[in-house]
Amino acid sequence: MAYGVEADDMMRRSADYVDRILKGAMPGDLPVQQPTKFILVINMKTAKALGITIGPSLLAIADEVIE
């Protein structure tokens, strides 16, 4: 399993920061933003190889399940 930030969202936020800086904003004046979108990925093949049983409720909320 992996739980982390959504890369596409972070790239969009980075592009916004670059845009602001190129328009003259001082980097030190820009607010610090924390990620707001997270994804949960479950690799069932690896779980099976390790003998781990993943419950159906966890599978239901996963953003991606790798068979």
C-alpha positions in Angstrom: 0.0 0.0 0.0 1.0 3.6 -0.6 -0.6 6.7 0.7 0.7 10.0 -0.6 0.0 13.2 -2.3 -1.5 13.4 -5.8 1.4 14.4 -8.1 -0.8 16.2 -10.6 -2.2 18.5 -7.9 1.4 19.3 -6.7 2.5 20.1 -10.2 -0.4 22.5 -10.7 0.5 24.2 -7.4 4.1 24.5 -8.3 3.2 26.1 -11.7 1.1 28.6 -9.8 4.1 29.5 -7.6 6.4 29.9 -10.6 3.8 32.1 -12.3 3.6 34.4 -9.3 7.4 34.6 -9.0 7.7 35.4 -12.7 5.1 38.2 -12.3 7.3 39.8 -9.6 6.2 38.3 -6.3 8.9 37.7 -3.7 9.2 34.0 -2.9 9.5 34.7 0.8 6.1 36.5 0.7 4.2 33.5 -0.8 2.2 31.4 1.6 3.2 27.9 2.4 0.6 25.5 1.1 0.1 21.9 2.3 -1.3 19.2 0.0 -5.0 18.8 0.0 -5.4 15.7 -2.3 -4.1 12.3 -1.3 -4.3 9.0 -3.0 -4.3 5.4 -1.6 -2.9 2.7 -3.9 -3.0 -1.0 -3.0 -1.0 -3.7 -4.8 -2.9 -6.9 -4.4 -0.2 -9.1 -6.0 2.4 -8.0 -3.4 -0.1 -8.4 -0.6 -0.9 -11.9 -1.7 2.9 -12.7 -2.0 3.4 -11.5 1.6 0.3 -13.3 2.9 -1.5 -10.2 3.8 -5.3 -10.0 3.6 -6.8 -6.7 2.6 -10.3 -6.1 3.8 -13.1 -5.2 1.5 -13.7 -1.9 3.2 -10.2 -0.8 2.6 -10.3 -1.9 -1.0 -13.5 0.1 -1.4 -11.9 3.4 -0.4 -8.7 2.8 -2.4 -8.1 5.2 -5.3 -6.3 2.5 -7.2 -6.0 -1.3 -6.8 -3.3 -3.0 -8.7 -4.2 -6.6 -9.5 
